[in-house]
Amino acid sequence: MLSSRHVSIHTRNFAAIPRFRRAALAMAIAMPAALAAQPVVESERQARVSQLPQLNVVGDAEANVSRQTGAVSLVSSDDMESIQPRSTEEALKRVPGIHIKPEEESAIVANIGVRGISSADYKTLILEDGVPVAPGLFVGNGRYYNPRIQRIDNIEVLKGSSALRYGPGNIGGVINYRTKEPQDGVALETSIGSWDTYKTTLELGGSSPSQDGIFGAVISWADSDGFMDKGYETTDAMIKAGTAIGEDQWIGVKFGYTENDANISYRGLFLDEYRRGADDNPAPDDYYLTGRTSFDINHIWTVNRDLELETLVYWSEMFRDYWRFGVDGGASAAQGSWVYTDNVNGNNRNFERFGVESRLTARNNLFNVSGEAEIGLRYMNEEMVDQTILAVRDNPRTPDVGRGGLGRDRVDTAESYALYAQNRFDLSQRWAVTPGLRVEYYEQSRKDRQGGGTASASNTEVMPGLGTTFQLSPGAQLYGSVYKAFSPALNGDALDGLQDQDLEAETSVNLELGVRGQAGRVRYEATAFRMDFSNQIIPANSNTNFQRTNGGETVHQGLEGSLEVALDGGFDAFGNVTWVPDAEFDGDRFAADGVTVTTPDGNRIPYTPEWIANAGVGYENGGLRTQLSANYTGSQFTDVENSGDIQENTSGFFTGKVDSYTTVDFTTRYAVNRQLELFGSIKNLTDERYIASLRQGIYVGPERSYEAGVRLQF
């Protein structure tokens, strides 16, 4: 597999931070030290657990769930073992309200939609241990990095006004991937599967006799020819360590490194190719190369029984080199398959981010009402160097002088500050009310290093929220909230043409009302939701005007629910369903020139199926665990015009309606003893052939596949 990549011809150039901003940043970093100088009033210390500190969106205990004023979904480590997901996207199918667009089995690029928000969009905040995983929340695409499933232990998904504590891009809620904690010993897992797929994961860990010091690592490799010959090779490493500082503080560090070489492209099959069952790679010479290095520091200080301070410092650097060959549009249309030229473009981007966040949690008796406050500050700086390398087939990774060498060379930067605060008032033992507020200020800038032009824009968003919980009975809790959420316009939209496009952030007023609880062996949650966008920007296959204009009002509303039942004889059953009857345009659409776009009022948002459902049954007996599950995804439009029949387009995206489909998975695990475990899976058991999405061609969903492996633990 071709894995060499062009070394980008640029140097990094972070703008100097103005004096008052340096002071604010210094205050945020120094907050723990300032508090450390104060005496601890309480002599009683909380017992130190041998677990590294990490920023949790929800937390492990049932009490943590019951404090949330919105829907909560937890995919546990046991769930992960039963699902045997190939990617984080497969694991998220267990979560109501989430729609996955499965373009590749490797899920190197994330395609996640929530509650009628397009799965081709970026309006849901995705974290890993509380740290944003998107390469650029303000400067660029949010989907270029998707954490490898081998390092993930469990997943938290939070919606409702509780999500105001996190941002930006919190309209659909927050997804937090929690990585594996170090465990004493060594574990080796290896598997083989369809498409000559080979995977190996090594986990190791150790701790001091007092449990005050912990070290661990998870290192994984994967190599595959891939479905439709879309091969990939992945290396992923995560190292975690931490130590107690006295009896009331803990500090942890995490280092991460990931590299992916994938033979994938935006190009798919033509319609006749799909109908006759073609299974070859439609873009055999295109490569999508990514790499990411990250470093996090997490510090927790339990000041006393009522006061805790957590500070998180994070840094990451990532490259995305996307090498794509040009096509002859006329010849491709005549032949019914892509005909390539000898020109190749490297659409290459390099990202760097630094951030620091401190949050203080304090139990209090404000206004003579017991409760708990959470106050936080965040600073973040992002940079993206965006270059287009013009090359030719004979030398496909080097700028070609004859073609001009460099087609684009620009730098996007963004600097942002956030303040958030909330207080939960426990009005009684059964009823709590939580008002909250988040304020985000951000500045975006772009510099054209070829033409010398610059542009900048700034914005401030104030987002209030109000949530409540009420304990109806020991087994049932009502929750509800109303809040404002936002997602910033990316630099490429806000500063298109080196002009401030006067784009407001995408904002919505979100409401939800639900009930959750447990009755005997049954656990359940059901939520009604509504999102009113005042100015949503719609990524659309057919109308790129929407990429740089506030497209107008949209409405998303529906119901979601989940159910888990423990049955007799070692059986269990689970299911979730999402119904989004309305995910539609409300009013006129406006193009960048101010002229009304004739998209009919009431048309459906692209890639938002009305129905999504998942159901399954599991069986456990001794060391044996098996699970049979099914996933249904309803039909979807792929463009704002809601086209019916699929239309080919050799100069843009294909459009049309994608039919519904159902896939079935079977997994099994057997623990021979404490040291040896066998596992296997069959994905897409019925070998359903379906269209996953339309881009520059038809993306075919992965065919039936097999995997078998062994896990050894010492």
C-alpha positions in Angstrom: 0.0 0.0 0.0 1.3 3.4 -0.9 2.0 5.3 2.3 4.5 8.0 1.5 3.1 11.5 1.8 4.2 14.9 0.7 5.9 17.0 3.4 3.9 20.2 3.3 6.0 23.2 2.3 5.0 25.7 5.0 6.0 26.9 8.4 3.7 27.5 11.3 3.0 31.0 12.4 0.8 31.5 15.4 -0.2 35.1 15.8 1.1 36.7 19.0 -1.6 36.7 21.7 -2.5 40.2 22.8 -1.5 41.2 26.4 -5.0 41.0 28.0 -5.6 37.6 26.5 -2.2 36.4 27.7 -3.3 37.5 31.2 -6.6 35.7 30.9 -4.8 32.5 29.7 -2.4 32.8 32.6 -5.2 33.1 35.1 -6.9 30.0 33.7 -3.7 28.0 34.0 -2.8 29.4 37.4 -6.2 28.9 39.0 -5.2 25.5 40.5 -2.0 27.0 42.0 -3.9 30.0 43.4 -6.4 27.8 45.1 -3.6 25.5 46.3 -2.3 28.4 48.4 -5.6 28.4 50.4 -5.9 26.2 53.5 -8.2 23.2 53.2 -11.0 23.7 55.7 -12.2 20.1 55.8 -9.8 17.6 57.4 -11.6 14.6 56.0 -10.3 13.6 52.5 -12.1 11.6 49.9 -10.5 8.2 49.4 -8.2 8.2 46.4 -9.2 5.7 43.7 -6.5 4.2 41.5 -8.0 5.8 38.4 -6.5 8.5 36.2 -8.4 11.8 36.2 -10.4 12.5 33.1 -13.2 14.9 32.2 -16.5 13.0 32.2 -19.5 14.4 30.5 -21.9 12.2 32.6 -20.0 9.9 35.0 -20.4 6.3 36.1 -22.9 6.4 38.9 -26.7 6.3 38.6 -26.8 9.5 40.6 -24.8 11.2 37.8 -27.4 10.3 35.2 -30.3 11.4 37.4 -28.7 14.9 37.7 -28.8 15.5 33.9 -31.6 17.6 32.6 -31.5 15.9 29.1 -31.4 12.5 27.6 -28.4 10.3 28.5 -27.1 7.2 26.8 -24.1 5.2 28.1 -22.5 2.5 26.0 -20.7 0.5 28.6 -17.5 -1.6 28.3 -19.7 -4.7 28.5 -21.8 -3.4 25.7 -18.7 -2.8 23.6 -17.5 -6.4 24.2 -20.9 -7.7 23.1 -21.2 -5.4 20.0 -17.6 -6.1 18.9 -17.7 -2.8 16.9 -15.2 -2.3 14.1 -15.5 1.5 14.7 -16.9 4.1 17.1 -19.8 4.6 14.6 -20.9 0.9 15.0 -20.9 1.3 18.7 -23.1 4.5 18.5 -25.9 2.5 16.8 -26.9 1.5 20.4 -27.7 5.2 21.1 -31.2 6.5 20.3 -31.3 9.7 18.2 -28.1 8.9 16.3 -27.9 8.2 12.6 -24.7 6.7 11.1 -23.9 7.0 7.4 -21.6 3.9 6.9 -19.4 4.9 4.0 -16.5 2.7 4.9 -16.2 -0.1 7.4 -13.0 1.6 8.8 -14.9 4.8 9.6 -11.7 6.8 9.3 -14.0 9.8 8.4 -16.9 10.3 10.9 -20.5 10.5 9.5 -22.7 11.0 12.6 -26.1 12.7 12.6 -28.2 13.5 15.7 -32.0 14.1 15.9 -32.5 15.1 12.3 -29.3 17.0 11.9 -27.6 15.8 8.7 -25.0 13.0 9.1 -22.8 15.0 6.7 -22.8 17.9 9.2 -20.7 19.1 12.1 -23.2 20.3 14.7 -22.5 17.7 17.4 -19.5 18.1 19.7 -17.3 14.9 19.8 -14.8 14.5 22.6 -12.2 12.0 23.8 -11.8 12.1 27.6 -13.3 15.6 27.4 -10.9 16.9 24.7 -12.3 17.9 21.3 -11.3 15.4 18.6 -12.3 17.5 15.5 -9.1 18.9 14.0 -10.8 22.3 13.8 -13.9 23.4 15.6 -13.6 26.9 14.1 -11.0 26.7 11.3 -11.9 23.6 9.3 -13.6 20.3 8.8 -14.6 18.5 12.0 -14.7 14.9 10.6 -11.1 14.3 9.6 -10.2 12.4 12.8 -12.2 9.6 14.3 -10.7 7.8 17.4 -9.8 4.2 16.8 -12.2 1.8 18.6 -9.3 -0.2 20.0 -8.5 2.5 22.6 -12.1 3.2 23.6 -13.6 1.6 26.8 -17.0 3.2 26.9 -19.1 6.1 25.4 -21.2 8.9 27.0 -23.8 10.7 25.0 -25.5 13.7 26.5 -28.3 15.9 25.1 -30.4 18.7 26.6 -29.4 21.8 28.5 -26.7 19.9 30.4 -24.7 20.0 27.2 -24.3 23.8 27.6 -21.3 23.0 29.7 -19.5 22.0 26.6 -18.9 23.7 23.3 -18.9 24.9 20.6 -21.0 22.8 18.2 -23.3 21.5 20.9 -26.6 21.7 19.0 -27.0 17.9 18.6 -25.4 17.3 22.0 -22.1 15.9 23.2 -20.5 12.5 22.5 -17.6 11.6 24.8 -15.4 8.6 24.0 -13.7 7.4 27.3 -10.5 5.7 26.7 -9.3 2.5 28.5 -7.8 2.8 32.0 -4.5 1.1 32.6 -4.8 -2.3 34.2 -2.0 -4.3 35.8 -0.7 -6.9 33.4 -0.5 -7.5 29.7 -3.2 -8.3 27.2 -2.7 -9.3 23.5 -5.6 -9.4 21.1 -5.4 -10.5 17.5 -7.9 -11.2 14.8 -8.3 -12.0 11.1 -11.3 -11.2 8.9 -12.8 -10.6 5.5 -10.9 -8.6 2.9 -7.6 -9.9 4.3 -8.1 -7.8 7.4 -5.5 -8.3 10.2 -5.7 -6.6 13.6 -3.5 -6.7 16.6 -3.8 -4.8 19.9 -1.4 -4.8 22.8 -2.5 -3.5 26.2 -0.1 -3.2 29.2 -0.2 -1.5 32.5 1.2 -1.3 36.0 0.8 0.5 39.2 2.8 1.2 42.4 2.1 -0.9 45.5 0.2 2.0 47.0 -1.8 2.6 43.8 -0.7 6.2 43.9 1.1 5.8 40.5 -0.3 4.3 37.3 1.1 3.7 33.9 -0.4 2.0 30.8 -0.5 1.8 27.0 -2.7 0.6 24.3 -1.0 0.0 20.9 -2.9 -1.3 17.9 -2.3 -2.1 14.3 -4.7 -2.8 11.5 -4.1 -3.7 7.8 -6.8 -4.5 5.3 -7.5 -4.7 1.6 -10.9 -3.2 2.5 -14.4 -3.6 1.1 -14.3 -2.8 -2.6 -10.5 -2.8 -2.5 -10.5 0.4 -0.4 -7.5 -0.7 1.6 -6.2 0.9 4.7 -3.4 0.6 7.2 -3.7 2.1 10.7 -1.3 2.5 13.6 -2.6 3.8 16.9 -0.8 4.3 20.2 -2.0 5.7 23.5 0.1 6.1 26.6 -1.4 7.2 29.9 0.3 7.8 33.3 -0.6 9.5 36.5 0.3 10.0 40.1 -1.3 11.2 43.4 0.0 14.5 44.7 -0.5 14.2 48.5 -3.9 13.1 49.6 -6.2 15.5 47.7 -4.7 15.9 44.2 -4.1 13.7 41.2 -2.4 14.5 37.9 -2.6 12.5 34.8 -1.0 12.7 31.3 -2.0 11.1 28.0 -0.1 10.9 24.8 -1.7 9.8 21.6 -0.5 9.0 18.1 -2.5 7.8 15.1 -1.7 7.4 11.5 -4.0 6.2 8.7 -3.2 5.4 5.1 -6.5 4.8 3.3 -7.1 4.1 -0.4 -10.4 6.0 -0.4 -12.0 8.9 -2.2 -15.2 10.9 -2.6 -15.8 9.0 -5.8 -18.3 6.1 -6.0 -19.9 3.9 -8.5 -22.1 5.0 -11.5 -25.7 3.8 -11.4 -25.2 1.0 -13.9 -22.1 -0.2 -12.1 -24.0 -0.4 -8.9 -26.9 -2.3 -10.5 -24.7 -4.9 -12.0 -22.9 -5.5 -8.6 -19.5 -3.9 -9.3 -17.2 -4.3 -6.3 -14.0 -2.7 -7.4 -12.5 0.6 -6.1 -13.9 3.4 -8.3 -10.8 5.6 -7.5 -7.9 3.1 -7.2 -5.2 5.7 -7.2 -6.7 8.2 -4.7 -5.3 8.2 -1.2 -6.5 9.8 2.1 -3.6 10.0 4.5 -3.9 11.3 8.0 -1.8 11.5 11.2 -2.4 13.0 14.6 -0.3 13.5 17.7 -1.8 14.7 20.9 -0.8 15.4 24.5 -3.2 16.1 27.4 -2.6 17.0 31.1 -5.5 16.6 33.5 -5.3 17.8 37.1 -7.9 17.2 39.8 -7.8 18.8 43.2 -10.4 18.0 45.9 -10.1 21.1 48.0 -12.6 19.9 50.5 -15.8 17.9 50.7 -17.7 20.6 48.9 -15.2 22.0 46.4 -13.3 20.3 43.5 -11.3 21.9 40.8 -10.4 20.2 37.5 -8.0 21.6 34.9 -7.4 20.2 31.5 -4.6 21.3 29.2 -4.5 19.8 25.7 -2.5 20.1 22.5 -2.8 18.3 19.2 -1.3 18.4 15.7 -2.7 16.7 12.7 -2.2 16.4 9.0 -4.7 15.4 6.3 -3.2 14.8 2.9 -5.9 13.9 0.3 -4.4 13.0 -3.1 -7.0 12.8 -5.8 -6.6 12.3 -9.6 -8.6 14.5 -12.0 -11.3 13.1 -14.3 -12.4 13.5 -17.8 -16.1 14.4 -17.3 -17.3 13.8 -20.8 -15.4 10.5 -21.2 -16.7 9.3 -17.8 -20.3 10.1 -18.6 -20.0 8.2 -22.0 -18.3 5.2 -20.4 -20.4 5.0 -17.3 -17.4 4.9 -15.0 -14.7 7.3 -14.0 -12.0 8.0 -16.6 -8.9 9.6 -15.0 -6.4 12.1 -16.3 -2.7 12.3 -15.3 -3.2 15.3 -13.1 -3.3 14.8 -9.4 -4.1 17.3 -6.7 -2.9 17.1 -3.1 -5.6 18.8 -1.0 -3.5 18.9 2.1 -4.3 20.5 5.5 -2.3 20.7 8.7 -3.9 21.6 12.0 -2.6 22.6 15.4 -4.7 23.3 18.5 -3.9 24.4 22.0 -6.5 24.7 24.8 -6.9 25.0 28.5 -10.0 24.6 30.5 -10.7 24.8 34.2 -14.0 23.9 35.9 -14.9 24.4 39.5 -17.6 22.3 41.2 -19.0 23.5 44.5 -21.8 22.2 46.6 -23.6 25.2 48.1 -26.6 26.6 49.9 -27.4 29.5 47.5 -30.5 31.5 48.5 -30.9 29.0 51.4 -31.5 26.2 48.8 -29.0 23.3 48.7 -27.5 22.7 45.4 -24.3 22.4 43.3 -22.6 24.9 41.1 -20.3 24.4 38.2 -18.2 27.2 36.8 -15.8 27.0 33.9 -13.4 28.9 31.7 -11.9 27.8 28.4 -9.3 29.2 26.1 -8.5 27.6 22.7 -6.3 28.5 19.7 -6.5 26.8 16.4 -4.6 27.0 13.1 -5.0 25.3 9.8 -2.5 25.5 6.9 -4.5 24.7 3.7 -2.5 23.9 0.6 -3.3 22.4 -2.8 -0.3 20.7 -4.4 -0.5 20.4 -8.2 1.3 17.2 -9.3 1.2 14.7 -12.1 1.0 10.9 -12.2 4.7 10.3 -12.8 5.6 12.1 -9.6 2.3 12.1 -7.6 3.6 13.6 -4.3 5.7 16.5 -5.5 4.6 19.9 -6.8 4.9 20.0 -10.6 6.3 23.2 -12.1 4.5 22.7 -15.3 1.1 22.8 -13.5 2.2 25.8 -11.3 3.4 23.8 -8.3 1.1 25.2 -5.6 -2.6 25.9 -6.4 -3.5 27.3 -3.0 -1.6 28.3 0.1 -3.5 30.0 3.0 -3.6 30.0 6.8 -6.8 30.0 8.9 -6.6 30.8 12.6 -9.2 31.1 15.3 -9.0 32.2 18.9 -11.8 31.5 21.3 -12.9 32.1 24.9 -15.7 30.5 26.8 -17.3 31.1 30.2 -20.0 28.8 31.5 -21.9 28.5 34.8 -24.8 26.6 36.1 -26.3 25.9 39.5 -28.6 23.0 40.4 -31.1 24.0 43.0 -32.5 21.0 44.9 -35.9 22.5 45.7 -37.0 19.2 47.4 -35.8 15.6 47.6 -37.7 15.0 44.3 -37.4 18.2 42.3 -34.4 20.1 41.1 -34.0 23.1 38.7 -30.8 23.9 36.9 -30.4 27.3 35.2 -27.2 27.8 33.2 -25.4 30.2 30.9 -22.6 29.8 28.3 -20.8 32.7 26.6 -18.5 32.1 23.6 -16.4 34.8 22.0 -14.2 33.9 19.0 -12.1 35.6 16.3 -11.4 34.0 13.0 -8.8 35.1 10.4 -7.5 34.0 7.0 -4.3 34.9 5.2 -3.6 34.1 1.6 0.1 33.4 1.4 0.1 33.6 -2.4 -1.9 36.8 -3.0 -1.1 38.4 0.3 -4.7 39.3 1.3 -6.2 38.9 4.7 -9.6 38.8 6.3 -11.0 38.5 9.8 -14.3 38.2 11.6 -15.5 37.9 15.2 -18.6 36.9 17.0 -20.0 36.5 20.5 -22.7 34.0 21.4 -24.7 34.1 24.6 -26.6 30.8 25.3 -28.9 30.6 28.3 -30.6 27.3 29.4 -33.0 26.0 32.0 -33.5 22.4 32.9 -35.3 20.4 35.5 -35.7 16.9 36.9 -38.6 15.5 39.0 -38.6 12.1 40.6 -42.0 10.7 40.0 -41.3 7.5 41.9 -38.2 5.4 42.8 -38.3 3.9 39.3 -39.2 6.9 37.2 -37.8 10.4 36.6 -39.1 13.2 34.5 -36.6 15.6 32.9 -36.9 18.6 30.6 -35.0 21.6 29.3 -35.0 24.6 27.0 -31.8 26.2 25.9 -30.0 27.9 23.1 -27.2 26.1 21.3 -24.8 27.1 18.5 -22.3 26.0 16.0 -19.9 28.5 14.5 -19.5 29.1 10.8 -16.1 27.7 9.7 -13.4 30.0 8.4 -14.0 28.7 4.9 -17.6 29.9 5.0 -17.2 33.0 7.2 -14.2 34.4 5.3 -14.9 33.1 1.8 -13.2 35.2 -0.9 -11.1 37.0 1.7 -14.2 38.9 2.8 -16.2 38.8 6.0 -19.4 37.2 4.8 -21.3 38.5 7.9 -22.3 35.0 8.8 -23.9 34.6 12.2 -23.3 31.4 14.0 -25.8 28.7 13.4 -28.1 28.8 16.4 -31.1 26.9 17.5 -33.6 26.9 20.4 -33.8 23.3 21.7 -36.5 21.8 23.8 -36.9 18.3 25.2 -39.1 16.5 27.6 -38.6 12.9 28.7 -38.8 10.1 31.3 -36.3 7.5 32.3 -36.1 4.9 35.0 -36.1 1.2 35.9 -39.0 -1.1 36.8 -37.7 -4.5 37.9 -35.7 -5.9 35.0 -36.6 -3.2 32.6 -34.6 0.0 32.0 -36.0 2.7 29.8 -35.8 6.2 28.5 -38.1 8.2 26.2 -37.7 11.7 24.9 -39.6 14.2 22.9 -37.4 16.9 21.3 -37.6 19.9 19.1 -34.9 22.1 17.5 -35.8 25.4 16.0 -32.9 26.7 13.8 -33.0 30.4 12.9 -30.1 30.3 10.4 -28.9 26.8 9.7 -26.3 26.2 7.1 -27.1 23.0 5.2 -24.3 21.0 3.5 -26.0 20.0 0.3 -25.1 17.9 -2.7 -26.7 20.2 -5.2 -26.4 23.8 -4.0 -23.1 25.1 -2.7 -24.6 28.5 -2.1 -25.7 27.2 1.3 -22.1 26.6 2.3 -21.5 30.3 2.8 -24.9 31.8 3.7 -27.2 31.5 6.7 -29.8 29.4 5.0 -32.8 30.3 7.1 -35.1 28.5 9.4 -35.4 24.8 9.8 -37.4 22.7 12.2 -36.4 19.3 13.7 -38.7 17.4 16.0 -39.6 13.9 17.0 -39.3 11.1 19.5 -36.6 8.8 20.6 -36.5 6.0 23.1 -34.5 3.0 24.4 -35.4 -0.2 26.3 -33.3 -2.9 27.9 -34.8 -6.0 29.5 -33.2 -8.8 31.5 -35.0 -12.0 30.6 -34.9 -15.5 32.2 -32.5 -18.2 31.3 -29.5 -15.9 30.6 -31.3 -13.9 27.8 -31.6 -10.2 27.5 -33.1 -7.9 24.9 -32.6 -4.3 23.9 -33.9 -1.8 21.4 -34.0 1.8 20.5 -36.0 3.8 18.0 -35.9 7.3 16.6 -38.8 9.0 14.8 -38.1 12.4 13.2 -41.3 13.3 11.3 -40.1 16.8 10.8 -36.6 17.8 9.7 -37.4 20.4 7.2 -36.9 23.9 5.8 -39.2 26.5 7.2 -39.3 29.5 4.9 -37.2 30.8 2.1 -33.6 30.0 1.4 -31.2 32.8 0.6 -28.1 32.5 -1.6 -24.9 34.4 -0.9 -25.9 37.1 -3.3 -29.1 37.8 -1.4 -31.4 36.3 -4.1 -34.0 33.9 -2.8 -33.2 30.3 -3.7 -36.3 28.4 -4.8 -36.1 25.5 -2.4 -39.7 24.7 -1.5 -40.8 25.4 2.0 -41.2 22.1 3.8 -38.5 20.1 1.9 -36.6 17.7 4.1 -33.0 18.2 5.3 -30.6 15.9 3.4 -29.4 12.7 5.1 -32.1 12.7 7.8 -34.1 9.4 7.7 -37.5 9.6 9.3 -37.1 6.3 11.1 -34.1 4.6 12.6 -34.3 1.5 14.8 -32.0 -1.0 16.4 -33.0 -4.1 18.3 -31.3 -7.2 19.5 -31.2 -10.2 21.8 -28.3 -11.6 23.8 -27.5 -14.7 25.7 -25.0 -15.4 28.4 -24.1 -18.7 30.1 -20.9 -19.1 32.0 -18.1 -17.9 29.7 -20.3 -17.7 26.6 -21.9 -14.5 25.4 -23.7 -14.1 22.1 -25.8 -11.3 20.5 -28.0 -11.0 17.4 -28.9 -7.5 16.4 -30.6 -5.6 13.6 -30.4 -2.0 12.4 -33.0 -0.3 10.2 -32.3 3.0 8.5 -35.1 4.7 6.6 -35.0 6.3 3.2 -33.1 9.6 2.8 -32.9 12.5 0.4 -29.4 13.6 -0.5 -30.1 17.1 -1.7 -32.1 20.1 -0.7 -34.4 19.8 -3.8 -35.4 16.3 -2.5 -34.7 14.7 -5.9 -36.3 11.3 -6.5 -34.5 9.2 -9.0 -30.7 9.1 -8.7 -29.1 11.6 -11.1 -25.4 11.3 -12.2 -23.2 14.3 -12.3 -19.6 14.2 -13.4 -18.8 17.7 -12.3 -20.5 17.6 -8.9 -22.3 15.3 -6.5 -24.8 12.7 -7.5 -28.4 13.4 -6.2 -31.5 11.4 -5.5 -33.3 9.5 -2.9 -31.6 6.6 -1.1 -33.8 3.7 -0.2 -34.2 2.2 3.3 -32.1 -0.8 4.3 -31.7 -3.3 7.2 -28.6 -5.0 8.3 -28.2 -7.8 10.8 -25.1 -8.6 12.9 -24.1 -11.7 15.0 -21.3 -11.7 17.6 -20.1 -14.2 20.1 -17.4 -14.4 22.8 -16.2 -17.3 24.9 -14.0 -17.0 27.9 -12.1 -20.3 28.2 -10.5 -19.1 31.5 -9.1 -15.9 33.0 -6.3 -15.8 30.5 -7.9 -16.9 27.2 -10.9 -15.6 25.4 -12.2 -16.4 21.8 -14.4 -14.1 19.8 -16.0 -13.8 16.4 -18.6 -11.8 14.4 -20.6 -11.8 11.2 -21.5 -8.3 10.1 -24.4 -7.8 7.6 -25.4 -11.4 8.1 -28.0 -11.3 5.3 -25.5 -9.7 2.8 -27.8 -6.7 2.2 -26.6 -4.6 -0.8 -27.6 -1.0 -0.2 -26.6 2.6 -1.0 -25.0 4.2 2.1 -24.8 7.7 0.5 -24.2 9.7 -2.7 -21.2 11.8 -3.2 -19.3 11.9 -6.5 -20.8 8.6 -7.2 -22.7 5.9 -5.2 -21.2 4.8 -1.9 -22.1 1.1 -1.4 -22.6 -0.1 2.2 -20.2 -2.9 3.3 -21.1 -6.4 2.3 -21.3 -9.4 4.6 -18.0 -9.9 6.5 -16.4 -12.2 9.0 -14.0 -11.8 11.9 -12.4 -14.2 14.3 -9.9 -13.6 17.1 -8.3 -14.5 20.3 -7.5 -12.4 23.4 -4.7 -13.5 25.9 -4.3 -11.8 29.2 -1.5 -12.2 31.7 
